[in-house]
Amino acid sequence: MVICNKCRTSLYKERKRGGIVRLDTSLSVEPKEIFSVNINQENNSIFDNLINIGGVYGDGNDENYCSWCLKTETETKVLSSVERMLLLCDYKIYCSPNAKRCKSGCVEIPVERFNEVTSLTCNQISLLINDLIYEVNRVKLMPLLVENDSMISEDAYQAWTDWSLNNLKDMTSLISPRMHKSKHLQPFDAICTYWRVEDSFHAVSRYLHDAIIPSHLGFNHLSRADAIAHHTAYTETFFGNSLALIWDGTYIYCNKSEDHKLQRETYSGQKSRHLVKFMSIVLPDGYVLDLIGPFNGKENDAKISR
């Protein structure tokens, strides 16, 4: 607390008037100086007071034992800021910056310590808030899987990529010389990010084929009566109640392939372009009943209809 001289004098007079301050006339110290000393002592006592953190356990005296298993006389290493914040966020355990853990690993879940109430000074709380802010910013910028992260288990790599950590490292060493360098994405991060993209595409295509397409394409998604309802006046005049279908081709143009055999198969002499062809079975009013294909561009409609 910072108080100007004018306010200090006014406060001193108020306290003196109320009988709170008693000055010895034999003292040679000026009243302002005495009051300044009292204020400083009060300030120090305020900042020395401990603040209890409810719901968090751990007294911070954890330099001489493992913060996870609470065992002493074991070979330990100092916990990183990430590991300390993990204990605080996941298990509500406060650890000091000097906290340690067994080098060889110990328990997966830290031992509970409900008898240790967390009481921190203002300075310790300030440091803890700074550590939390740093951790939040780190997590925001961190990729999902990191090569050397003690907090990620082997099962996590297996679940996200279907590969073990050693397999991913071996693949990184083989692919990284041919990858473009980026300051935002390391080769290992790129492999972890994109390794399952193909599987995702296959999963989406399987869902479309199994759930969406049968309800909107194919001869089985419409009854005969529903199909006849799509007839036009001209169709009814010429064909009556007989079901009329229209066979039509649809072109999808593509680029010239570097594969010589593939580019010969996809080249259409009629269109003088490379393309693939789908055959549409359409009802008279334009409703697409089914779609067959793809077929190579060099194949004509007569050959496909066989």
N, C-alpha and C positions, 0 to 999 in steps of 0.2 A: 504494500500500500504506500502511495506517495501522497504526502500532505504538504501544501505550501505553508510558508511561515505564518501568514495571516490566519489561516484556518487553524494551524497548530496553536497559536496564541489564544484564539477564541475558544477552542476546545479545552485548553488548559484552564482558562478562567472559569468555564462552566463546571469543570470537575472540581476545581478549588472551591467554588461557591457551594457545591453540593457536599463538600467535606470528604471527597474521595482522595484528594491529594493532600498530604501533610508534609510540609517542608521544614526542615530543621534550620533555624536561623543561624546556627553555627557553620552551616555548610557554605562554601564559597561558590558553589556551582550555580549558575544562572537558572531560573525556572524553565526557560525554553530548552536549555540543554538537558535538564533532568527529564522533561517531558519527551524530548526526542529519544532519549535512551529508553524510556518506558515504552514508547511506540515501537521501537525496533525490537525490543524484547517480546512484545505482544505479537508482532509480525512473525518473528522466528518461531514462537510457540504455535501460531496458526499453521505455518507451513510444515512444522514438524509433526502435526497431528496426522494419524493414519486414517485412511478412508477404507471402510470395509466394502468389498465387492461381493454383492449377494449372488448366490448360485455358482460362484467360482471357488475352487479349492486349490490349496497349495500356498505355503508360506514364503516361498522363494529361497529357502535355505537348502538348496539342492545341489551343492557343488561336490559333495563327497559320496554320492550314490547315484544309481541309475534312476532317471525320472520315470521310467516305464515299469520296471520290476521292483524298484526300491532296494535293490541289493547293493551292498558295499563290497569293497575289495575285489572288484572286477575291472577288467580292462575296458575303459570307457573313452568316448569321444564327445566333444562339445556339440550340442544340438545347434543346427542352423536356425536362422530366423523362420524359415518355412516350417520346420518341424515344430518349433515352439508355437507358432500360430495354429498349426494343426491340432496340437494338444488343447489349446484354448478354445478353438471353434468346435471341434468334434467331441471333446471329452470334458470341457469346462475345467481344465487344469492349468493353472498359471505356473510358468517356469521363468526363472531369472535368465539373463543373458549368459550366465555361466553354467546353466544346467547341462547335464551329460546323459549319455545313453550307452548301453553295452555295445562294444564294437562288433561283436559277432552276432548281434541281434538277440532278442529275448522274447518277451511276450508280445502277442499281436494287439492286445487291448491293455492299456495301462492300468495299474492297480489303483483302485479308488482310495481317496484320502479325505473323507468327510470330516475328520477331526482337525484338519488344517484349514483354518479360516484365512482367506486372502485379504490382507490389510496392506495397502500400498500408500506411499507418500505421493505428494503431488508430482514430484520429479519422476517417480516410477510410472505413474499413470500417463504422464506426458510421453515418456519413451514407449510405453505400450501402445498408445494411440498412433504414434509415428510408425511403429512396426506394423500395425493393422492397415494403415493407409498404404504403406509400401507393398504389403501382401496383396491387397485388392488391386492395385495397379499392375502388379506382376502377373496375377491370374488373368486379368483382362487381356494382356498382350501375349500370354503364353499359349502355344499350340496344345491340342488335346493330349498328345503323346510326345514325350521328350526322351531322348536317348539315354541320358544319365540322370534319372530322377529316382531318388530313394523312396519316394512316396507312392510310386506306381508299381503294382505287383505284376508278376509274370502272367497271371490270368487276365489282366487288363489288356496287355498286348495281344494275347490270344483271342480275346473276345472281340476286339475292335478290328484286327487285321487278319485273324485266322493264322497268324504266324507267331513263332516265339521271338523273343528279343534277339537271340543269337542269329536266327534266320534273317531277321530284318537288317542286322548289322552286316551280315555277309552280303546280302543283296545291295545294300548301300555302297559297300566297297566295290562292287562290280559295276554299278550303274553311275555312281557319282562322277567318274571321269568324262562321261558323255552328257552330263546334265549341265544346263546353263546355270551359272552362279547367280545368286540373289542374296542381297543383304537382309531381306525380310524372311527368307525361307531356306533353311538348310536342307541338304539332300535327304537326310533321315526324316525330317519333318514332312517333306514332300511325298516320300514313299508311304509313310503312315497315313497321310491325308488322302492320297489318290489310289492306294493299292486296292481298295474295295469298291472303287467307282464302277467297274465293270459288273461286279456282283449286284450293285444297286440297280443298274440299268436292266439286268436280267430279271431281278425281282419285280420291278415295275412292269416289264413286258409280260411276265408270267401272270401278274394280277390282272392286267388288261385282257389277256387272252382267256383267262379262266372266269373272270367275274363280269367284265364290261362287254366284251365282244359278243358272247352268246346271247345277250339280251338285245342287241342292236344289229347283228349281222348273222347271215346264215339262213338256210331254208327252214330251220326249226323254230325260229323266233317269231314267225307269223303263221297263223292258220290259213287255210285256203280261202275261207270267207273274208278274212282281213285283207288278204292279198287282192282279191277281186274288188274290194272296196276302193282300191287305188286305181281302178280302171277309169279311163276318160270316156266322154261321149262317143268319140270316134272308135275307140276300142270296142265298146259295146255294140256299135253299129256293125263292125266288120266281123267280130269274133263272138259276139253274144256273151254267154256265161262261161266260155272257155278261158282259162287263165293265160294271159299274154305276158311274155317276158321279152326284154330287149337286151341283146348282147352287145356291149360297147367296150372299147379299149380306152385306157387312160395312160398317157405318157408322163413319165417323170424323168426329166433331163438330168444327166450327171456329167461330171468332168471326165476327161480322157484319162484312163488308168495307165500307170507305168507298167503294169502287167500286160504283155503283148496278147496273151490268150484272152484275158478278160476284156481288153479293149476291142478285140475282134467280135466277141460275143455280144457286147453291148452296142455296137455300131448299127444304126438303122439306115439302110440305103434309101428308104423312102423319105425320111426326114433329114438325111445327111448330118446326123448328130448322134452322139452317144446318149443312150437312154435305157431305162427299164420300163417294162410294160405291165400294167395291171388290167385284168378283164373284169368289168362290172356287169352284174346281172341286175337290171333295173326294171322296175314296174312302170307302166305307161305314164303315170303322173310325175315321174322322176325320183321316186323313192328307191334307194339303193337296197336291194334285197341281200346281195352278197358281193364279196370282192375276192377275186382269185389272183394269185400271183405271189411274188413278181416273176416275170419272164424276161428272157434276154431280148434286147432291142432288135436283133436280127430276125427273130421269129415273127411271122405274120399271123393275122387273126385266124386264117384257115388252119394253119398248123397247130395253133394253140387249141382250137375248138375240137380237135380230134381227141 
